[in-house]
Amino acid sequence: MFDNLREEASKPFYEEEAKFQSDTGTTLDEPAIPSRFLGMTAVQRFVIAFMFMIAVCVIGVMGLFVMNKIGF
């Protein structure tokens, strides 16, 4: 396992990466910029983030009620 560790460390790492190419014909040095993140559009990501923010606010208010920090 550690037999040729010094030889491996002296080799440049990027030479091995340059051998591989993706299906589009570009190398790993030129990453493709995806138009969608996690398969969602910008509007869908905004709705998810907004729903998460509302859930955090509701849970926070419920926690304040339980700890008797606020009340009616």
N, CA, C, O and CB atoms as a CASP TS submission, in Angstrom:
PFRMAT TS
TARGET T0000
AUTHOR 0000-0000-0000
METHOD Language model
MODEL 1
PARENT N/A
ATOM      1  N   MET     1       0.825  -1.197   0.000  1.00  0.00           N
ATOM      2  CA  MET     1       0.000   0.000   0.000  1.00  0.00           C
ATOM      3  C   MET     1       0.867   1.258   0.000  1.00  0.00           C
ATOM      4  O   MET     1       0.597   2.210  -0.733  1.00  0.00           O
ATOM      5  CB  MET     1      -0.938   0.000   1.210  1.00  0.00           C
ATOM      6  N   PHE     2       1.919   1.252   0.835  1.00  0.00           N
ATOM      7  CA  PHE     2       2.780   2.422   0.937  1.00  0.00           C
ATOM      8  C   PHE     2       4.102   2.224   0.204  1.00  0.00           C
ATOM      9  O   PHE     2       5.058   2.957   0.457  1.00  0.00           O
ATOM     10  CB  PHE     2       3.043   2.747   2.392  1.00  0.00           C
ATOM     11  N   ASP     3       4.174   1.260  -0.687  1.00  0.00           N
ATOM     12  CA  ASP     3       5.433   0.922  -1.351  1.00  0.00           C
ATOM     13  C   ASP     3       5.972   2.086  -2.180  1.00  0.00           C
ATOM     14  O   ASP     3       7.130   2.473  -2.022  1.00  0.00           O
ATOM     15  CB  ASP     3       5.243  -0.297  -2.241  1.00  0.00           C
ATOM     16  N   ASN     4       5.153   2.639  -3.050  1.00  0.00           N
ATOM     17  CA  ASN     4       5.636   3.711  -3.915  1.00  0.00           C
ATOM     18  C   ASN     4       4.884   5.006  -3.612  1.00  0.00           C
ATOM     19  O   ASN     4       4.422   5.694  -4.523  1.00  0.00           O
ATOM     20  CB  ASN     4       5.475   3.324  -5.405  1.00  0.00           C
ATOM     21  N   LEU     5       4.769   5.324  -2.349  1.00  0.00           N
ATOM     22  CA  LEU     5       4.046   6.529  -1.934  1.00  0.00           C
ATOM     23  C   LEU     5       4.788   7.799  -2.361  1.00  0.00           C
ATOM     24  O   LEU     5       4.162   8.764  -2.801  1.00  0.00           O
ATOM     25  CB  LEU     5       3.841   6.526  -0.412  1.00  0.00           C
ATOM     26  N   ARG     6       6.113   7.801  -2.233  1.00  0.00           N
ATOM     27  CA  ARG     6       6.885   8.987  -2.626  1.00  0.00           C
ATOM     28  C   ARG     6       6.814   9.220  -4.131  1.00  0.00           C
ATOM     29  O   ARG     6       6.757  10.362  -4.585  1.00  0.00           O
ATOM     30  CB  ARG     6       8.348   8.842  -2.189  1.00  0.00           C
ATOM     31  N   GLU     7       6.817   8.136  -4.902  1.00  0.00           N
ATOM     32  CA  GLU     7       6.713   8.285  -6.349  1.00  0.00           C
ATOM     33  C   GLU     7       5.340   8.837  -6.743  1.00  0.00           C
ATOM     34  O   GLU     7       5.232   9.683  -7.631  1.00  0.00           O
ATOM     35  CB  GLU     7       6.964   6.937  -7.043  1.00  0.00           C
ATOM     36  N   GLU     8       4.306   8.352  -6.076  1.00  0.00           N
ATOM     37  CA  GLU     8       2.955   8.840  -6.354  1.00  0.00           C
ATOM     38  C   GLU     8       2.816  10.315  -5.980  1.00  0.00           C
ATOM     39  O   GLU     8       2.145  11.077  -6.676  1.00  0.00           O
ATOM     40  CB  GLU     8       1.919   8.004  -5.592  1.00  0.00           C
ATOM     41  N   ALA     9       3.454  10.713  -4.877  1.00  0.00           N
ATOM     42  CA  ALA     9       3.343  12.094  -4.421  1.00  0.00           C
ATOM     43  C   ALA     9       4.098  13.049  -5.330  1.00  0.00           C
ATOM     44  O   ALA     9       3.734  14.220  -5.438  1.00  0.00           O
ATOM     45  CB  ALA     9       3.857  12.220  -3.001  1.00  0.00           C
ATOM     46  N   SER    10       5.149  12.558  -5.986  1.00  0.00           N
ATOM     47  CA  SER    10       5.935  13.446  -6.840  1.00  0.00           C
ATOM     48  C   SER    10       5.270  13.683  -8.201  1.00  0.00           C
ATOM     49  O   SER    10       5.606  14.643  -8.895  1.00  0.00           O
ATOM     50  CB  SER    10       7.327  12.870  -7.042  1.00  0.00           C
ATOM     51  N   LYS    11       4.326  12.807  -8.587  1.00  0.00           N
ATOM     52  CA  LYS    11       3.625  12.992  -9.861  1.00  0.00           C
ATOM     53  C   LYS    11       2.588  14.103  -9.732  1.00  0.00           C
ATOM     54  O   LYS    11       1.939  14.225  -8.694  1.00  0.00           O
ATOM     55  CB  LYS    11       2.950  11.675 -10.313  1.00  0.00           C
ATOM     56  N   PRO    12       2.430  14.899 -10.762  1.00  0.00           N
ATOM     57  CA  PRO    12       1.340  15.887 -10.731  1.00  0.00           C
ATOM     58  C   PRO    12      -0.013  15.188 -10.785  1.00  0.00           C
ATOM     59  O   PRO    12      -0.182  14.219 -11.524  1.00  0.00           O
ATOM     60  CB  PRO    12       1.472  16.886 -11.907  1.00  0.00           C
ATOM     61  N   PHE    13      -0.947  15.658 -10.031  1.00  0.00           N
ATOM     62  CA  PHE    13      -2.262  15.040  -9.933  1.00  0.00           C
ATOM     63  C   PHE    13      -3.120  15.307 -11.167  1.00  0.00           C
ATOM     64  O   PHE    13      -3.935  14.466 -11.546  1.00  0.00           O
ATOM     65  CB  PHE    13      -2.973  15.540  -8.696  1.00  0.00           C
ATOM     66  N   TYR    14      -2.946  16.461 -11.790  1.00  0.00           N
ATOM     67  CA  TYR    14      -3.809  16.850 -12.895  1.00  0.00           C
ATOM     68  C   TYR    14      -3.565  16.043 -14.157  1.00  0.00           C
ATOM     69  O   TYR    14      -4.438  16.000 -15.023  1.00  0.00           O
ATOM     70  CB  TYR    14      -3.624  18.299 -13.190  1.00  0.00           C
ATOM     71  N   GLU    15      -2.421  15.405 -14.294  1.00  0.00           N
ATOM     72  CA  GLU    15      -2.160  14.603 -15.495  1.00  0.00           C
ATOM     73  C   GLU    15      -3.120  13.426 -15.586  1.00  0.00           C
ATOM     74  O   GLU    15      -3.553  13.060 -16.679  1.00  0.00           O
ATOM     75  CB  GLU    15      -0.712  14.099 -15.500  1.00  0.00           C
ATOM     76  N   GLU    16      -3.457  12.829 -14.444  1.00  0.00           N
ATOM     77  CA  GLU    16      -4.376  11.702 -14.450  1.00  0.00           C
ATOM     78  C   GLU    16      -5.793  12.157 -14.793  1.00  0.00           C
ATOM     79  O   GLU    16      -6.534  11.436 -15.461  1.00  0.00           O
ATOM     80  CB  GLU    16      -4.359  10.994 -13.094  1.00  0.00           C
ATOM     81  N   GLU    17      -6.169  13.346 -14.339  1.00  0.00           N
ATOM     82  CA  GLU    17      -7.508  13.857 -14.620  1.00  0.00           C
ATOM     83  C   GLU    17      -7.682  14.223 -16.089  1.00  0.00           C
ATOM     84  O   GLU    17      -8.785  14.125 -16.628  1.00  0.00           O
ATOM     85  CB  GLU    17      -7.797  15.067 -13.750  1.00  0.00           C
ATOM     86  N   ALA    18      -6.605  14.643 -16.736  1.00  0.00           N
ATOM     87  CA  ALA    18      -6.707  15.082 -18.126  1.00  0.00           C
ATOM     88  C   ALA    18      -7.011  13.922 -19.065  1.00  0.00           C
ATOM     89  O   ALA    18      -7.467  14.142 -20.187  1.00  0.00           O
ATOM     90  CB  ALA    18      -5.420  15.768 -18.555  1.00  0.00           C
ATOM     91  N   LYS    19      -6.768  12.702 -18.627  1.00  0.00           N
ATOM     92  CA  LYS    19      -7.031  11.550 -19.477  1.00  0.00           C
ATOM     93  C   LYS    19      -8.521  11.297 -19.652  1.00  0.00           C
ATOM     94  O   LYS    19      -8.951  10.803 -20.694  1.00  0.00           O
ATOM     95  CB  LYS    19      -6.366  10.322 -18.904  1.00  0.00           C
ATOM     96  N   PHE    20      -9.300  11.629 -18.647  1.00  0.00           N
ATOM     97  CA  PHE    20     -10.721  11.337 -18.670  1.00  0.00           C
ATOM     98  C   PHE    20     -11.491  12.469 -19.327  1.00  0.00           C
ATOM     99  O   PHE    20     -11.200  13.646 -19.117  1.00  0.00           O
ATOM    100  CB  PHE    20     -11.239  11.093 -17.260  1.00  0.00           C
ATOM    101  N   GLN    21     -12.478  12.091 -20.126  1.00  0.00           N
ATOM    102  CA  GLN    21     -13.331  13.074 -20.772  1.00  0.00           C
ATOM    103  C   GLN    21     -14.779  12.697 -20.533  1.00  0.00           C
ATOM    104  O   GLN    21     -15.113  11.520 -20.400  1.00  0.00           O
ATOM    105  CB  GLN    21     -13.028  13.172 -22.283  1.00  0.00           C
ATOM    106  N   SER    22     -15.633  13.702 -20.480  1.00  0.00           N
ATOM    107  CA  SER    22     -17.060  13.439 -20.302  1.00  0.00           C
ATOM    108  C   SER    22     -17.698  13.109 -21.649  1.00  0.00           C
ATOM    109  O   SER    22     -17.018  13.082 -22.675  1.00  0.00           O
ATOM    110  CB  SER    22     -17.766  14.654 -19.649  1.00  0.00           C
ATOM    111  N   ASP    23     -18.989  12.863 -21.641  1.00  0.00           N
ATOM    112  CA  ASP    23     -19.709  12.501 -22.868  1.00  0.00           C
ATOM    113  C   ASP    23     -19.748  13.647 -23.876  1.00  0.00           C
ATOM    114  O   ASP    23     -19.851  13.402 -25.077  1.00  0.00           O
ATOM    115  CB  ASP    23     -21.128  12.069 -22.531  1.00  0.00           C
ATOM    116  N   THR    24     -19.669  14.881 -23.415  1.00  0.00           N
ATOM    117  CA  THR    24     -19.760  16.018 -24.317  1.00  0.00           C
ATOM    118  C   THR    24     -18.445  16.305 -25.018  1.00  0.00           C
ATOM    119  O   THR    24     -18.393  17.122 -25.937  1.00  0.00           O
ATOM    120  CB  THR    24     -20.209  17.236 -23.564  1.00  0.00           C
ATOM    121  N   GLY    25     -17.369  15.631 -24.585  1.00  0.00           N
ATOM    122  CA  GLY    25     -16.085  15.846 -25.229  1.00  0.00           C
ATOM    123  C   GLY    25     -15.228  16.870 -24.512  1.00  0.00           C
ATOM    124  O   GLY    25     -14.113  17.137 -24.962  1.00  0.00           O
ATOM    125  N   THR    26     -15.688  17.452 -23.430  1.00  0.00           N
ATOM    126  CA  THR    26     -14.884  18.395 -22.683  1.00  0.00           C
ATOM    127  C   THR    26     -14.100  17.652 -21.617  1.00  0.00           C
ATOM    128  O   THR    26     -14.522  16.594 -21.151  1.00  0.00           O
ATOM    129  CB  THR    26     -15.760  19.489 -22.056  1.00  0.00           C
ATOM    130  N   THR    27     -12.969  18.200 -21.235  1.00  0.00           N
ATOM    131  CA  THR    27     -12.173  17.577 -20.182  1.00  0.00           C
ATOM    132  C   THR    27     -12.701  18.021 -18.835  1.00  0.00           C
ATOM    133  O   THR    27     -13.598  18.859 -18.748  1.00  0.00           O
ATOM    134  CB  THR    27     -10.674  17.930 -20.326  1.00  0.00           C
ATOM    135  N   LEU    28     -12.132  17.449 -17.784  1.00  0.00           N
ATOM    136  CA  LEU    28     -12.568  17.815 -16.439  1.00  0.00           C
ATOM    137  C   LEU    28     -12.144  19.230 -16.058  1.00  0.00           C
ATOM    138  O   LEU    28     -12.658  19.798 -15.094  1.00  0.00           O
ATOM    139  CB  LEU    28     -12.016  16.829 -15.430  1.00  0.00           C
ATOM    140  N   ASP    29     -11.208  19.798 -16.813  1.00  0.00           N
ATOM    141  CA  ASP    29     -10.768  21.158 -16.521  1.00  0.00           C
ATOM    142  C   ASP    29     -11.831  22.191 -16.887  1.00  0.00           C
ATOM    143  O   ASP    29     -11.788  23.319 -16.398  1.00  0.00           O
ATOM    144  CB  ASP    29      -9.477  21.459 -17.263  1.00  0.00           C
ATOM    145  N   GLU    30     -12.777  21.820 -17.738  1.00  0.00           N
ATOM    146  CA  GLU    30     -13.830  22.728 -18.174  1.00  0.00           C
ATOM    147  C   GLU    30     -15.182  22.196 -17.705  1.00  0.00           C
ATOM    148  O   GLU    30     -15.888  21.546 -18.476  1.00  0.00           O
ATOM    149  CB  GLU    30     -13.810  22.900 -19.717  1.00  0.00           C
ATOM    150  N   PRO    31     -15.557  22.466 -16.433  1.00  0.00           N
ATOM    151  CA  PRO    31     -16.834  21.919 -15.952  1.00  0.00           C
ATOM    152  C   PRO    31     -18.022  22.611 -16.616  1.00  0.00           C
ATOM    153  O   PRO    31     -18.013  23.822 -16.834  1.00  0.00           O
ATOM    154  CB  PRO    31     -16.935  22.061 -14.428  1.00  0.00           C
ATOM    155  N   ALA    32     -19.028  21.827 -16.925  1.00  0.00           N
ATOM    156  CA  ALA    32     -20.241  22.382 -17.514  1.00  0.00           C
ATOM    157  C   ALA    32     -21.075  23.028 -16.408  1.00  0.00           C
ATOM    158  O   ALA    32     -21.215  22.460 -15.326  1.00  0.00           O
ATOM    159  CB  ALA    32     -21.059  21.281 -18.260  1.00  0.00           C
ATOM    160  N   ILE    33     -21.619  24.193 -16.671  1.00  0.00           N
ATOM    161  CA  ILE    33     -22.435  24.892 -15.698  1.00  0.00           C
ATOM    162  C   ILE    33     -23.881  24.451 -15.884  1.00  0.00           C
ATOM    163  O   ILE    33     -24.484  24.725 -16.921  1.00  0.00           O
ATOM    164  CB  ILE    33     -22.292  26.436 -15.845  1.00  0.00           C
ATOM    165  N   PRO    34     -24.442  23.769 -14.887  1.00  0.00           N
ATOM    166  CA  PRO    34     -25.825  23.304 -15.052  1.00  0.00           C
ATOM    167  C   PRO    34     -26.799  24.466 -14.933  1.00  0.00           C
ATOM    168  O   PRO    34     -26.593  25.389 -14.145  1.00  0.00           O
ATOM    169  CB  PRO    34     -26.162  22.223 -14.010  1.00  0.00           C
ATOM    170  N   SER    35     -27.853  24.408 -15.720  1.00  0.00           N
ATOM    171  CA  SER    35     -28.839  25.477 -15.668  1.00  0.00           C
ATOM    172  C   SER    35     -29.806  25.276 -14.512  1.00  0.00           C
ATOM    173  O   SER    35     -30.520  26.201 -14.127  1.00  0.00           O
ATOM    174  CB  SER    35     -29.602  25.560 -16.981  1.00  0.00           C
ATOM    175  N   ARG    36     -29.831  24.069 -13.957  1.00  0.00           N
ATOM    176  CA  ARG    36     -30.717  23.773 -12.837  1.00  0.00           C
ATOM    177  C   ARG    36     -29.903  23.177 -11.705  1.00  0.00           C
ATOM    178  O   ARG    36     -28.994  22.379 -11.930  1.00  0.00           O
ATOM    179  CB  ARG    36     -31.854  22.811 -13.261  1.00  0.00           C
ATOM    180  N   PHE    37     -30.237  23.572 -10.487  1.00  0.00           N
ATOM    181  CA  PHE    37     -29.590  23.043  -9.298  1.00  0.00           C
ATOM    182  C   PHE    37     -30.571  22.098  -8.632  1.00  0.00           C
ATOM    183  O   PHE    37     -31.693  22.495  -8.317  1.00  0.00           O
ATOM    184  CB  PHE    37     -29.142  24.184  -8.324  1.00  0.00           C
ATOM    185  N   LEU    38     -30.174  20.868  -8.415  1.00  0.00           N
ATOM    186  CA  LEU    38     -31.014  19.820  -7.844  1.00  0.00           C
ATOM    187  C   LEU    38     -32.253  19.549  -8.687  1.00  0.00           C
ATOM    188  O   LEU    38     -33.262  19.065  -8.175  1.00  0.00           O
ATOM    189  CB  LEU    38     -31.427  20.195  -6.440  1.00  0.00           C
ATOM    190  N   GLY    39     -32.180  19.859  -9.971  1.00  0.00           N
ATOM    191  CA  GLY    39     -33.292  19.582 -10.868  1.00  0.00           C
ATOM    192  C   GLY    39     -34.452  20.540 -10.725  1.00  0.00           C
ATOM    193  O   GLY    39     -35.542  20.255 -11.221  1.00  0.00           O
ATOM    194  N   MET    40     -34.254  21.671 -10.059  1.00  0.00           N
ATOM    195  CA  MET    40     -35.338  22.632  -9.833  1.00  0.00           C
ATOM    196  C   MET    40     -35.014  23.961 -10.508  1.00  0.00           C
ATOM    197  O   MET    40     -33.850  24.320 -10.690  1.00  0.00           O
ATOM    198  CB  MET    40     -35.576  22.843  -8.319  1.00  0.00           C
ATOM    199  N   THR    41     -36.055  24.668 -10.867  1.00  0.00           N
ATOM    200  CA  THR    41     -35.876  26.013 -11.409  1.00  0.00           C
ATOM    201  C   THR    41     -35.676  26.987 -10.254  1.00  0.00           C
ATOM    202  O   THR    41     -35.793  26.610  -9.088  1.00  0.00           O
ATOM    203  CB  THR    41     -37.095  26.436 -12.287  1.00  0.00           C
ATOM    204  N   ALA    42     -35.378  28.225 -10.580  1.00  0.00           N
ATOM    205  CA  ALA    42     -35.149  29.234  -9.548  1.00  0.00           C
ATOM    206  C   ALA    42     -36.410  29.490  -8.736  1.00  0.00           C
ATOM    207  O   ALA    42     -36.334  29.692  -7.524  1.00  0.00           O
ATOM    208  CB  ALA    42     -34.659  30.535 -10.175  1.00  0.00           C
ATOM    209  N   VAL    43     -37.564  29.484  -9.383  1.00  0.00           N
ATOM    210  CA  VAL    43     -38.826  29.731  -8.685  1.00  0.00           C
ATOM    211  C   VAL    43     -39.121  28.592  -7.712  1.00  0.00           C
ATOM    212  O   VAL    43     -39.566  28.833  -6.590  1.00  0.00           O
ATOM    213  CB  VAL    43     -39.985  29.891  -9.694  1.00  0.00           C
ATOM    214  N   GLN    44     -38.879  27.372  -8.131  1.00  0.00           N
ATOM    215  CA  GLN    44     -39.118  26.230  -7.250  1.00  0.00           C
ATOM    216  C   GLN    44     -38.189  26.266  -6.040  1.00  0.00           C
ATOM    217  O   GLN    44     -38.613  25.968  -4.923  1.00  0.00           O
ATOM    218  CB  GLN    44     -38.931  24.917  -8.018  1.00  0.00           C
ATOM    219  N   ARG    45     -36.922  26.631  -6.256  1.00  0.00           N
ATOM    220  CA  ARG    45     -35.996  26.743  -5.125  1.00  0.00           C
ATOM    221  C   ARG    45     -36.428  27.843  -4.169  1.00  0.00           C
ATOM    222  O   ARG    45     -36.307  27.688  -2.954  1.00  0.00           O
ATOM    223  CB  ARG    45     -34.573  27.012  -5.622  1.00  0.00           C
ATOM    224  N   PHE    46     -36.929  28.953  -4.703  1.00  0.00           N
ATOM    225  CA  PHE    46     -37.401  30.045  -3.852  1.00  0.00           C
ATOM    226  C   PHE    46     -38.579  29.599  -2.998  1.00  0.00           C
ATOM    227  O   PHE    46     -38.637  29.917  -1.810  1.00  0.00           O
ATOM    228  CB  PHE    46     -37.795  31.256  -4.701  1.00  0.00           C
ATOM    229  N   VAL    47     -39.515  28.869  -3.586  1.00  0.00           N
ATOM    230  CA  VAL    47     -40.689  28.406  -2.835  1.00  0.00           C
ATOM    231  C   VAL    47     -40.261  27.468  -1.710  1.00  0.00           C
ATOM    232  O   VAL    47     -40.776  27.568  -0.597  1.00  0.00           O
ATOM    233  CB  VAL    47     -41.695  27.694  -3.773  1.00  0.00           C
ATOM    234  N   ILE    48     -39.328  26.562  -1.984  1.00  0.00           N
ATOM    235  CA  ILE    48     -38.827  25.652  -0.956  1.00  0.00           C
ATOM    236  C   ILE    48     -38.141  26.440   0.162  1.00  0.00           C
ATOM    237  O   ILE    48     -38.368  26.161   1.339  1.00  0.00           O
ATOM    238  CB  ILE    48     -37.847  24.624  -1.570  1.00  0.00           C
ATOM    239  N   ALA    49     -37.319  27.406  -0.186  1.00  0.00           N
ATOM    240  CA  ALA    49     -36.630  28.206   0.820  1.00  0.00           C
ATOM    241  C   ALA    49     -37.628  29.031   1.639  1.00  0.00           C
ATOM    242  O   ALA    49     -37.467  29.171   2.851  1.00  0.00           O
ATOM    243  CB  ALA    49     -35.597  29.129   0.153  1.00  0.00           C
ATOM    244  N   PHE    50     -38.644  29.570   0.990  1.00  0.00           N
ATOM    245  CA  PHE    50     -39.657  30.354   1.700  1.00  0.00           C
ATOM    246  C   PHE    50     -40.449  29.465   2.667  1.00  0.00           C
ATOM    247  O   PHE    50     -40.711  29.863   3.802  1.00  0.00           O
ATOM    248  CB  PHE    50     -40.615  31.038   0.695  1.00  0.00           C
ATOM    249  N   MET    51     -40.823  28.278   2.224  1.00  0.00           N
ATOM    250  CA  MET    51     -41.547  27.356   3.102  1.00  0.00           C
ATOM    251  C   MET    51     -40.685  26.937   4.288  1.00  0.00           C
ATOM    252  O   MET    51     -41.197  26.792   5.398  1.00  0.00           O
ATOM    253  CB  MET    51     -42.002  26.118   2.320  1.00  0.00           C
ATOM    254  N   PHE    52     -39.387  26.740   4.073  1.00  0.00           N
ATOM    255  CA  PHE    52     -38.475  26.412   5.164  1.00  0.00           C
ATOM    256  C   PHE    52     -38.379  27.563   6.157  1.00  0.00           C
ATOM    257  O   PHE    52     -38.361  27.334   7.366  1.00  0.00           O
ATOM    258  CB  PHE    52     -37.086  26.070   4.617  1.00  0.00           C
ATOM    259  N   MET    53     -38.319  28.800   5.665  1.00  0.00           N
ATOM    260  CA  MET    53     -38.260  29.957   6.549  1.00  0.00           C
ATOM    261  C   MET    53     -39.533  30.073   7.393  1.00  0.00           C
ATOM    262  O   MET    53     -39.454  30.349   8.590  1.00  0.00           O
ATOM    263  CB  MET    53     -38.049  31.236   5.733  1.00  0.00           C
ATOM    264  N   ILE    54     -40.693  29.866   6.788  1.00  0.00           N
ATOM    265  CA  ILE    54     -41.963  29.931   7.525  1.00  0.00           C
ATOM    266  C   ILE    54     -42.005  28.843   8.591  1.00  0.00           C
ATOM    267  O   ILE    54     -42.449  29.096   9.711  1.00  0.00           O
ATOM    268  CB  ILE    54     -43.170  29.785   6.560  1.00  0.00           C
ATOM    269  N   ALA    55     -41.548  27.631   8.259  1.00  0.00           N
ATOM    270  CA  ALA    55     -41.538  26.539   9.233  1.00  0.00           C
ATOM    271  C   ALA    55     -40.638  26.865  10.420  1.00  0.00           C
ATOM    272  O   ALA    55     -41.002  26.587  11.562  1.00  0.00           O
ATOM    273  CB  ALA    55     -41.079  25.238   8.571  1.00  0.00           C
ATOM    274  N   VAL    56     -39.480  27.445  10.170  1.00  0.00           N
ATOM    275  CA  VAL    56     -38.565  27.819  11.258  1.00  0.00           C
ATOM    276  C   VAL    56     -39.192  28.898  12.132  1.00  0.00           C
ATOM    277  O   VAL    56     -39.071  28.845  13.356  1.00  0.00           O
ATOM    278  CB  VAL    56     -37.214  28.311  10.692  1.00  0.00           C
ATOM    279  N   CYS    57     -39.851  29.866  11.531  1.00  0.00           N
ATOM    280  CA  CYS    57     -40.500  30.927  12.309  1.00  0.00           C
ATOM    281  C   CYS    57     -41.631  30.375  13.174  1.00  0.00           C
ATOM    282  O   CYS    57     -41.766  30.751  14.338  1.00  0.00           O
ATOM    283  CB  CYS    57     -41.042  32.015  11.375  1.00  0.00           C
ATOM    284  N   VAL    58     -42.442  29.484  12.607  1.00  0.00           N
ATOM    285  CA  VAL    58     -43.559  28.909  13.368  1.00  0.00           C
ATOM    286  C   VAL    58     -43.036  28.069  14.525  1.00  0.00           C
ATOM    287  O   VAL    58     -43.562  28.155  15.635  1.00  0.00           O
ATOM    288  CB  VAL    58     -44.462  28.050  12.452  1.00  0.00           C
ATOM    289  N   ILE    59     -42.010  27.260  14.286  1.00  0.00           N
ATOM    290  CA  ILE    59     -41.443  26.441  15.359  1.00  0.00           C
ATOM    291  C   ILE    59     -40.824  27.327  16.430  1.00  0.00           C
ATOM    292  O   ILE    59     -40.914  27.008  17.615  1.00  0.00           O
ATOM    293  CB  ILE    59     -40.392  25.463  14.801  1.00  0.00           C
ATOM    294  N   GLY    60     -40.200  28.425  16.042  1.00  0.00           N
ATOM    295  CA  GLY    60     -39.624  29.359  17.014  1.00  0.00           C
ATOM    296  C   GLY    60     -40.681  30.004  17.886  1.00  0.00           C
ATOM    297  O   GLY    60     -40.506  30.111  19.100  1.00  0.00           O
ATOM    298  N   VAL    61     -41.780  30.436  17.278  1.00  0.00           N
ATOM    299  CA  VAL    61     -42.869  31.053  18.049  1.00  0.00           C
ATOM    300  C   VAL    61     -43.497  30.027  18.989  1.00  0.00           C
ATOM    301  O   VAL    61     -43.815  30.347  20.135  1.00  0.00           O
ATOM    302  CB  VAL    61     -43.947  31.644  17.103  1.00  0.00           C
ATOM    303  N   MET    62     -43.674  28.806  18.512  1.00  0.00           N
ATOM    304  CA  MET    62     -44.215  27.759  19.378  1.00  0.00           C
ATOM    305  C   MET    62     -43.284  27.486  20.555  1.00  0.00           C
ATOM    306  O   MET    62     -43.750  27.259  21.671  1.00  0.00           O
ATOM    307  CB  MET    62     -44.445  26.472  18.579  1.00  0.00           C
ATOM    308  N   GLY    63     -41.985  27.506  20.318  1.00  0.00           N
ATOM    309  CA  GLY    63     -41.017  27.330  21.402  1.00  0.00           C
ATOM    310  C   GLY    63     -41.099  28.453  22.417  1.00  0.00           C
ATOM    311  O   GLY    63     -40.988  28.212  23.619  1.00  0.00           O
ATOM    312  N   LEU    64     -41.294  29.680  21.948  1.00  0.00           N
ATOM    313  CA  LEU    64     -41.432  30.805  22.882  1.00  0.00           C
ATOM    314  C   LEU    64     -42.701  30.683  23.721  1.00  0.00           C
ATOM    315  O   LEU    64     -42.696  31.026  24.903  1.00  0.00           O
ATOM    316  CB  LEU    64     -41.441  32.133  22.118  1.00  0.00           C
ATOM    317  N   PHE    65     -43.784  30.199  23.123  1.00  0.00           N
ATOM    318  CA  PHE    65     -45.013  29.966  23.884  1.00  0.00           C
ATOM    319  C   PHE    65     -44.804  28.877  24.931  1.00  0.00           C
ATOM    320  O   PHE    65     -45.252  29.019  26.069  1.00  0.00           O
ATOM    321  CB  PHE    65     -46.165  29.579  22.943  1.00  0.00           C
ATOM    322  N   VAL    66     -44.132  27.799  24.559  1.00  0.00           N
ATOM    323  CA  VAL    66     -43.921  26.684  25.488  1.00  0.00           C
ATOM    324  C   VAL    66     -43.052  27.125  26.661  1.00  0.00           C
ATOM    325  O   VAL    66     -43.309  26.727  27.798  1.00  0.00           O
ATOM    326  CB  VAL    66     -43.269  25.487  24.763  1.00  0.00           C
ATOM    327  N   MET    67     -42.037  27.933  26.407  1.00  0.00           N
ATOM    328  CA  MET    67     -41.169  28.393  27.480  1.00  0.00           C
ATOM    329  C   MET    67     -41.731  29.574  28.226  1.00  0.00           C
ATOM    330  O   MET    67     -41.080  30.106  29.125  1.00  0.00           O
ATOM    331  CB  MET    67     -39.833  28.744  26.938  1.00  0.00           C
ATOM    332  N   ASN    68     -42.927  29.996  27.871  1.00  0.00           N
ATOM    333  CA  ASN    68     -43.640  31.071  28.551  1.00  0.00           C
ATOM    334  C   ASN    68     -42.908  32.413  28.467  1.00  0.00           C
ATOM    335  O   ASN    68     -42.981  33.226  29.388  1.00  0.00           O
ATOM    336  CB  ASN    68     -43.856  30.701  29.999  1.00  0.00           C
ATOM    337  N   LYS    69     -42.214  32.631  27.374  1.00  0.00           N
ATOM    338  CA  LYS    69     -41.515  33.904  27.149  1.00  0.00           C
ATOM    339  C   LYS    69     -42.456  34.945  26.557  1.00  0.00           C
ATOM    340  O   LYS    69     -42.274  36.145  26.762  1.00  0.00           O
ATOM    341  CB  LYS    69     -40.306  33.700  26.219  1.00  0.00           C
ATOM    342  N   ILE    70     -43.466  34.478  25.818  1.00  0.00           N
ATOM    343  CA  ILE    70     -44.482  35.373  25.278  1.00  0.00           C
ATOM    344  C   ILE    70     -45.844  34.754  25.579  1.00  0.00           C
ATOM    345  O   ILE    70     -45.938  33.552  25.831  1.00  0.00           O
ATOM    346  CB  ILE    70     -44.285  35.609  23.730  1.00  0.00           C
ATOM    347  N   GLY    71     -46.852  35.533  25.556  1.00  0.00           N
ATOM    348  CA  GLY    71     -48.197  35.017  25.794  1.00  0.00           C
ATOM    349  C   GLY    71     -49.235  36.080  25.494  1.00  0.00           C
ATOM    350  O   GLY    71     -48.913  37.219  25.157  1.00  0.00           O
ATOM    351  N   PHE    72     -50.483  35.679  25.625  1.00  0.00           N
ATOM    352  CA  PHE    72     -51.573  36.606  25.340  1.00  0.00           C
ATOM    353  C   PHE    72     -52.039  37.299  26.582  1.00  0.00           C
ATOM    354  O   PHE    72     -52.955  38.119  26.525  1.00  0.00           O
ATOM    355  CB  PHE    72     -52.727  35.892  24.696  1.00  0.00           C
TER
END
